[in-house]
Amino acid sequence: MSLLADTNVVLGVSGSIAAVKTVELAHELRREGAEVRAVATESARSIVHPWALEFATENDVVTEITGAVEHVDLFGADGWADVFLLAPATANTVGKIAAAIDDTPVTTCATVALGQGVPLVVAPAMHEPMYDHPGVLDALDRLESWGISFVDPRVEEGKAKIATEEAIVTETARAAGNGSLAGQSVVVTSGATSERVDPVRVLTNRASGRTGRAVARACYARGADVTLLHDGPEVPYASVERVESAAEMTDAALSVAGDADALVSAAAISDYTVDAADEKIRSGGTLTLDLEPTPKLLDEVRGANPELTMVGFKLETDGDDDDLVAKAREQLERVGLAFVVANRADALAGEETRALLVREESASEYAGSKAGLGLRVAEELADDLAA
């Protein structure tokens, strides 16, 4: 399973130095399942050779509009493209599209795409003063008013640098996707929590947060508004609330769950906490920690939100699949969950995983990447919310 499976993406390249990144961007689009064809302006061709784009896409590159009417072939009524991605988009190209000027292959394709209703995703890249120019800002606002999606640049070192490949691919998937979670608000918990022992020591676990982040990304790509609760970085596909301890994560979940349509608790939340020392505990001696159980996040959220659609995760270290299913069903029935994703501790490391998706009357296996598991969870969740 992949974000852009069976999706035809036209990659429009204009003359920013960020065009050097489009070869790897094309590869990443294809790794996520897309078929890619490139269109390049004359300015872009002076930065990245069409042969490089041809190599990256394994398709011929459109460098001029000829009698073959390439723009109509790609974006007309029976056109090839599912989505048009402009990356990088220069100030010049953005301004021309906003003014319906089509004097390059890229702007001509944009005119037809907009007229035909093909989704358009724009990833600007330019020097910061250009990005702040009133005319450029007006053009960006105008395009946004037409329903065009934007991948905001990273403004640093006096430049509005093109967004990360992850952000661009995710936004492209959202624009081109089936929108099965459109209009839904989903809260996702992710990663490990940690319990403070003293100002420098914590009790924690080995969860990486990859699965939770994959679920959040997949839900966003399918159209949801996502809130991610974790002790990790900002991500381009969710509103992030930083939490550290089990209590902080539970409090954060309770604060946002009331306005959500669903909660997916993929985090490995600490089962025990301690009374933290105010100063660093001196080393060298015997130390005993009194562990106190933490409240279960799912139970707390269910008590406050009886009708909320919720998905749990269950991690075990022993037993066969039947034992894993039985323990998952205990959690499912106790909390009233839509389904439970059950796996073993070896899923904590690496990119690959195996899990059982357990419902009241069924259990199905997933084996593959954690990114794929995120998509599977998003699709199952979409079915539950639709029902």
Backbone torsions as a table, in degrees:
resi	resn	phi	psi	omega
1	MET	NA	139.8	-177.4
2	SER	-148.0	158.2	-172.9
3	LEU	-61.9	-36.5	-172.2
4	LEU	-116.9	28.9	179.6
5	ALA	-56.6	133.6	176.8
6	ASP	60.8	31.6	179.9
7	THR	-114.4	131.8	177.1
8	ASN	-97.0	115.8	-176.9
9	VAL	-112.6	126.5	169.2
10	VAL	-96.4	124.7	-179.6
11	LEU	-100.5	109.5	178.4
12	GLY	-92.9	125.3	-174.1
13	VAL	-116.9	122.5	176.1
14	SER	-113.4	178.6	-161.8
15	GLY	-84.9	52.5	169.1
16	SER	-97.1	153.3	176.3
17	ILE	-60.5	-21.7	176.7
18	ALA	-64.7	-9.7	176.2
19	ALA	-59.5	-22.2	179.0
20	VAL	-64.8	-18.3	-179.0
21	LYS	-87.4	-5.0	-172.3
22	THR	-73.7	-24.1	176.3
23	VAL	-62.4	-50.0	179.0
24	GLU	-68.1	-34.7	176.8
25	LEU	-61.7	-42.7	177.8
26	ALA	-61.5	-41.9	177.3
27	HIS	-60.8	-43.0	-178.1
28	GLU	-66.3	-39.5	175.2
29	LEU	-59.1	-41.6	-179.6
30	ARG	-71.7	-35.5	176.8
31	ARG	-62.1	-28.0	177.9
32	GLU	-89.6	11.7	170.8
33	GLY	102.1	-2.2	-175.2
34	ALA	-81.1	151.2	162.8
35	GLU	-94.0	133.0	-171.5
36	VAL	-125.6	135.0	169.1
37	ARG	-127.3	142.6	-174.5
38	ALA	-110.0	147.0	172.6
39	VAL	-127.7	131.6	-174.7
40	ALA	-130.5	141.9	173.1
41	THR	-78.6	166.6	176.9
42	GLU	-61.7	-40.2	178.9
43	SER	-62.8	-40.0	178.5
44	ALA	-63.5	-35.8	-177.4
45	ARG	-68.4	-18.5	175.8
46	SER	-81.4	-9.0	180.0
47	ILE	-108.4	-44.4	178.0
48	VAL	-128.1	126.0	-175.7
49	HIS	-70.9	140.7	177.3
50	PRO	-54.3	-30.3	178.0
51	TRP	-61.7	-35.5	178.9
52	ALA	-65.6	-41.9	177.5
53	LEU	-68.7	-35.7	176.2
54	GLU	-63.3	-42.6	177.4
55	PHE	-61.7	-43.8	-175.5
56	ALA	-70.3	-33.4	-175.8
57	THR	-98.6	-20.3	-172.9
58	GLU	60.2	31.7	175.1
59	ASN	-139.6	154.7	175.3
60	ASP	-61.7	149.2	-178.3
61	VAL	-102.5	133.6	176.7
62	VAL	-82.8	115.9	179.2
63	THR	-116.0	-7.3	174.1
64	GLU	-158.5	155.6	176.7
65	ILE	-92.3	120.8	-175.5
66	THR	-116.5	-169.3	177.1
67	GLY	-64.4	-12.0	176.5
68	ALA	-77.8	-2.1	-179.5
69	VAL	44.4	60.8	-176.8
70	GLU	-56.2	-35.9	-179.2
71	HIS	-64.1	-35.6	178.0
72	VAL	-76.3	-38.7	177.1
73	ASP	-58.2	-38.3	-177.8
74	LEU	-82.1	-39.4	-167.3
75	PHE	-127.4	3.9	179.8
76	GLY	-71.0	-170.6	-175.3
77	ALA	-56.6	-37.0	176.9
78	ASP	-112.5	32.9	-173.9
79	GLY	-69.3	162.9	-175.0
80	TRP	-74.4	-33.4	-166.4
81	ALA	-80.5	143.1	169.1
82	ASP	-96.6	-25.4	-178.3
83	VAL	-157.1	147.4	178.0
84	PHE	-113.1	117.8	179.8
85	LEU	-107.7	116.3	175.8
86	LEU	-97.7	106.2	-176.5
87	ALA	-152.5	111.2	-0.3
88	PRO	-83.7	155.9	174.4
89	ALA	-110.8	118.1	-179.5
90	THR	-83.0	167.8	175.2
91	ALA	-58.6	-40.1	179.7
92	ASN	-61.1	-47.3	-178.0
93	THR	-68.1	-42.6	178.6
94	VAL	-60.0	-45.7	-180.0
95	GLY	-62.8	-40.8	179.8
96	LYS	-66.1	-41.6	179.7
97	ILE	-63.7	-41.8	179.6
98	ALA	-64.0	-28.4	-179.3
99	ALA	-97.5	6.9	-179.2
100	ALA	58.9	35.6	173.7
101	ILE	-94.2	124.1	-176.2
102	ASP	-125.5	73.1	-177.7
103	ASP	-110.1	13.1	171.6
104	THR	-134.6	161.3	177.0
105	PRO	-54.9	-37.6	-177.5
106	VAL	-69.6	-47.1	-178.1
107	THR	-70.5	-32.5	176.1
108	THR	-65.1	-42.6	176.5
109	CYS	-63.1	-39.2	179.7
110	ALA	-64.1	-39.9	179.0
111	THR	-60.3	-45.5	-179.9
112	VAL	-68.7	-41.4	-179.7
113	ALA	-59.9	-45.5	179.6
114	LEU	-65.2	-40.9	178.6
115	GLY	-65.4	-31.0	-178.2
116	GLN	-90.1	-12.2	-179.4
117	GLY	85.4	19.8	175.4
118	VAL	-75.6	132.4	-179.8
119	PRO	-57.6	139.6	-178.4
120	LEU	-124.2	129.9	178.4
121	VAL	-119.6	129.4	-175.6
122	VAL	-118.5	127.3	176.6
123	ALA	-116.8	92.8	-176.2
124	PRO	-66.7	152.7	173.8
125	ALA	-155.4	121.3	-178.3
126	MET	-170.9	174.1	173.8
127	HIS	-68.7	148.7	-173.9
128	GLU	-57.5	-41.0	178.3
129	PRO	-61.1	-32.2	176.0
130	MET	-68.8	-41.0	179.8
131	TYR	-64.0	-29.4	-179.6
132	ASP	-90.7	-0.8	-179.4
133	HIS	-64.7	133.8	-177.7
134	PRO	-55.4	-38.5	179.9
135	GLY	-67.2	-38.6	177.7
136	VAL	-67.1	-43.3	178.6
137	LEU	-62.4	-39.4	176.9
138	ASP	-63.2	-41.4	179.7
139	ALA	-64.1	-42.5	179.0
140	LEU	-63.4	-42.4	178.5
141	ASP	-63.2	-38.9	-179.2
142	ARG	-65.7	-43.7	178.9
143	LEU	-63.2	-40.6	179.3
144	GLU	-63.1	-36.2	178.9
145	SER	-66.2	-21.2	176.9
146	TRP	-85.7	1.6	179.2
147	GLY	91.7	9.7	178.1
148	ILE	-73.5	139.4	178.8
149	SER	-90.3	145.1	179.7
150	PHE	-122.0	145.5	170.7
151	VAL	-112.0	103.9	-172.2
152	ASP	-60.0	138.8	178.7
153	PRO	-73.2	165.2	173.6
154	ARG	-93.2	108.9	-177.2
155	VAL	-86.4	111.2	-179.3
156	GLU	-161.0	150.7	177.7
157	GLU	56.8	33.5	179.5
158	GLY	73.2	15.0	-178.3
159	LYS	-131.2	145.7	169.1
160	ALA	-94.3	86.8	-173.6
161	LYS	-76.8	148.2	-179.4
162	ILE	-58.3	145.1	-179.0
163	ALA	-63.4	167.6	179.1
164	THR	-67.5	157.4	177.0
165	GLU	-59.2	-40.0	179.0
166	GLU	-57.6	-46.4	-178.9
167	ALA	-65.3	-42.5	-178.0
168	ILE	-66.5	-45.8	-179.1
169	VAL	-64.0	-41.4	-179.1
170	THR	-63.9	-44.3	179.9
171	GLU	-66.6	-35.6	176.9
172	THR	-64.4	-41.7	177.9
173	ALA	-63.7	-39.4	179.0
174	ARG	-64.4	-42.7	-178.7
175	ALA	-67.8	-37.1	-173.9
176	ALA	-94.0	-9.7	-170.4
177	GLY	-75.8	-178.5	-177.2
178	ASN	-82.2	-9.1	177.2
179	GLY	62.5	32.2	-176.4
180	SER	-64.5	-18.7	176.9
181	LEU	-113.9	15.9	-179.5
182	ALA	-59.2	134.6	179.2
183	GLY	83.1	-3.5	179.9
184	GLN	-96.0	148.4	175.9
185	SER	-110.9	121.4	-174.2
186	VAL	-122.8	130.6	174.5
187	VAL	-102.6	132.2	179.4
188	VAL	-125.7	129.0	170.3
189	THR	-98.6	146.5	-170.9
190	SER	-150.1	150.4	170.8
191	GLY	76.2	-169.7	-178.8
192	ALA	-89.0	150.6	164.6
193	THR	-103.9	165.5	179.9
194	SER	-138.8	141.9	-177.9
195	GLU	-108.9	124.7	-175.3
196	ARG	-69.7	125.9	174.4
197	VAL	-94.8	-45.4	173.8
198	ASP	-153.5	-175.2	-175.3
199	PRO	-60.9	-13.5	-177.7
200	VAL	-123.8	-10.3	-174.8
201	ARG	-118.8	147.1	177.1
202	VAL	-139.2	158.6	166.8
203	LEU	-101.0	128.1	-177.5
204	THR	-148.3	-165.5	180.0
205	ASN	-140.7	-177.4	-169.9
206	ARG	-94.4	8.9	-179.2
207	ALA	-63.3	134.0	-177.5
208	SER	-90.5	-22.6	-175.7
209	GLY	86.2	0.5	-177.6
210	ARG	-61.5	-43.8	-177.3
211	THR	-66.1	-44.7	179.1
212	GLY	-60.9	-43.5	178.1
213	ARG	-65.0	-35.8	178.0
214	ALA	-65.1	-39.2	176.8
215	VAL	-63.8	-45.8	-180.0
216	ALA	-60.6	-44.9	-179.7
217	ARG	-63.6	-43.2	-179.0
218	ALA	-65.2	-40.8	178.0
219	CYS	-63.0	-41.2	177.5
220	TYR	-63.6	-44.4	-179.4
221	ALA	-62.4	-26.2	178.5
222	ARG	-91.8	8.1	169.8
223	GLY	108.4	-3.7	-176.3
224	ALA	-78.4	156.4	165.0
225	ASP	-90.5	123.2	-168.2
226	VAL	-117.1	134.0	169.3
227	THR	-111.8	125.2	-177.4
228	LEU	-110.9	122.6	177.9
229	LEU	-104.1	111.9	179.4
230	HIS	-162.6	169.6	175.8
231	ASP	-101.1	63.1	-174.1
232	GLY	-146.7	-169.1	-173.5
233	PRO	-78.1	169.2	168.8
234	GLU	-65.4	146.2	177.9
235	VAL	-129.6	154.7	-174.9
236	PRO	-79.3	-5.6	-173.0
237	TYR	-113.2	8.7	-177.9
238	ALA	-156.4	155.6	167.1
239	SER	-82.4	120.3	-171.8
240	VAL	-99.8	132.6	169.1
241	GLU	-115.6	118.1	-177.8
242	ARG	-78.4	126.5	176.6
243	VAL	-134.5	152.2	-179.2
244	GLU	-115.8	-54.1	-174.0
245	SER	-94.3	169.5	175.8
246	ALA	-61.4	-40.3	179.6
247	ALA	-64.1	-41.6	179.2
248	GLU	-65.0	-39.9	-179.7
249	MET	-67.7	-41.0	179.2
250	THR	-64.9	-44.2	178.4
251	ASP	-61.7	-42.4	179.6
252	ALA	-64.2	-42.1	179.3
253	ALA	-63.1	-42.5	178.8
254	LEU	-63.7	-33.7	-176.8
255	SER	-72.9	-25.3	-176.4
256	VAL	-110.4	-16.5	-174.0
257	ALA	-65.8	-30.1	-177.9
258	GLY	-63.2	-25.9	179.2
259	ASP	-101.4	6.4	-175.5
260	ALA	-100.2	158.6	173.2
261	ASP	-92.3	-24.6	-178.5
262	ALA	-156.3	154.4	173.0
263	LEU	-130.1	131.1	174.8
264	VAL	-116.5	112.3	-177.0
265	SER	-99.3	91.0	179.8
266	ALA	-96.9	-3.2	-176.2
267	ALA	-71.6	151.1	171.0
268	ALA	-94.5	90.1	-171.1
269	ILE	-87.5	135.5	-178.4
270	SER	-56.4	133.2	177.2
271	ASP	-85.8	-17.5	-177.7
272	TYR	-135.9	151.9	174.7
273	THR	-133.4	172.7	-179.4
274	VAL	-136.2	160.0	170.1
275	ASP	-77.5	114.5	-174.0
276	ALA	-75.7	142.1	173.6
277	ALA	-76.5	145.5	-179.7
278	ASP	-74.2	-26.2	-179.9
279	GLU	-123.5	159.8	179.8
280	LYS	-57.6	130.8	177.2
281	ILE	-74.6	126.9	-178.4
282	ARG	-67.7	140.8	-178.8
283	SER	-85.3	166.1	173.8
284	GLY	107.5	-21.3	-178.5
285	GLY	-109.9	173.5	175.9
286	THR	-74.9	138.3	-177.2
287	LEU	-132.4	133.6	175.4
288	THR	-117.0	128.5	177.2
289	LEU	-107.5	129.7	175.5
290	ASP	-90.1	113.0	-177.3
291	LEU	-91.6	134.0	177.4
292	GLU	-116.3	134.6	-179.6
293	PRO	-65.7	144.9	176.8
294	THR	-95.0	148.8	174.8
295	PRO	-61.1	147.0	178.7
296	LYS	-77.7	123.9	-177.9
297	LEU	-57.5	-46.7	-177.4
298	LEU	-61.6	-40.2	178.8
299	ASP	-64.6	-42.7	-179.4
300	GLU	-63.8	-45.2	-178.8
301	VAL	-67.8	-39.5	178.8
302	ARG	-63.4	-40.5	179.3
303	GLY	-59.9	-34.7	-178.7
304	ALA	-88.9	-16.9	-174.5
305	ASN	-138.8	77.1	-173.0
306	PRO	-60.6	-27.0	-174.4
307	GLU	-101.4	-0.6	-175.3
308	LEU	-68.5	134.7	172.7
309	THR	-73.3	124.2	-174.9
310	MET	-132.7	144.0	177.8
311	VAL	-124.1	132.2	179.4
312	GLY	-112.3	163.2	172.7
313	PHE	-119.2	143.4	-179.6
314	LYS	-130.3	123.6	-177.4
315	LEU	-115.7	129.9	177.4
316	GLU	-132.1	162.4	-179.8
317	THR	-112.6	-11.5	-176.7
318	ASP	-141.9	177.7	179.5
319	GLY	84.9	163.3	178.6
320	ASP	-91.5	-173.4	-176.9
321	ASP	-62.6	-34.8	179.5
322	ASP	-63.6	-40.5	177.5
323	ASP	-64.4	-40.8	-179.4
324	LEU	-63.7	-42.5	178.6
325	VAL	-64.3	-41.5	-178.7
326	ALA	-62.6	-43.7	-180.0
327	LYS	-69.2	-35.3	176.9
328	ALA	-65.0	-39.1	-178.9
329	ARG	-69.6	-30.9	175.2
330	GLU	-60.9	-44.7	178.3
331	GLN	-66.3	-42.7	-178.5
332	LEU	-58.4	-45.2	-176.8
333	GLU	-74.8	-37.4	-178.5
334	ARG	-63.4	-41.3	-173.7
335	VAL	-97.4	-20.7	-175.0
336	GLY	78.7	53.0	-175.9
337	LEU	-90.5	155.8	174.4
338	ALA	-68.4	-46.6	174.6
339	PHE	-162.7	167.3	-179.4
340	VAL	-125.4	135.2	173.5
341	VAL	-96.9	113.3	-174.5
342	ALA	-111.6	132.6	176.2
343	ASN	-151.6	-178.8	-177.6
344	ARG	-108.4	169.3	-171.5
345	ALA	-61.9	-24.4	179.0
346	ASP	-67.0	-9.8	176.4
347	ALA	-75.7	-9.2	-177.0
348	LEU	-71.4	-22.6	-176.9
349	ALA	-114.9	149.7	173.5
350	GLY	85.9	176.6	-177.6
351	GLU	-92.1	-20.5	-177.6
352	GLU	-96.8	155.8	-179.5
353	THR	-155.2	166.4	171.7
354	ARG	-135.5	134.9	-177.7
355	ALA	-146.7	159.0	172.8
356	LEU	-113.6	127.1	176.2
357	LEU	-95.1	108.8	-167.6
358	VAL	-106.3	124.5	172.8
359	ARG	-116.3	179.2	-176.0
360	GLU	-59.6	-39.4	-175.7
361	GLU	-116.7	4.5	-176.3
362	SER	-152.4	162.3	174.3
363	ALA	-148.3	127.6	-179.6
364	SER	-124.4	149.4	-175.3
365	GLU	-94.4	143.6	168.0
366	TYR	-125.7	134.5	174.1
367	ALA	-139.0	126.0	-179.5
368	GLY	158.0	-152.0	-177.2
369	SER	-75.3	157.3	175.3
370	LYS	-67.4	-30.1	174.5
371	ALA	-62.2	-42.1	177.6
372	GLY	-65.9	-37.1	176.8
373	LEU	-64.1	-38.8	176.2
374	GLY	-57.4	-43.4	178.4
375	LEU	-65.5	-39.9	179.1
376	ARG	-62.4	-44.1	178.5
377	VAL	-62.5	-43.5	179.6
378	ALA	-60.8	-41.0	-178.8
379	GLU	-69.4	-41.4	176.9
380	GLU	-63.8	-40.6	179.0
381	LEU	-63.7	-42.0	178.4
382	ALA	-59.3	-40.3	178.2
383	ASP	-62.7	-41.5	-179.4
384	ASP	-65.8	-43.6	-179.2
385	LEU	-67.2	-36.0	178.2
386	ALA	-67.1	-33.7	-179.2
387	ALA	-74.8	NA	NA
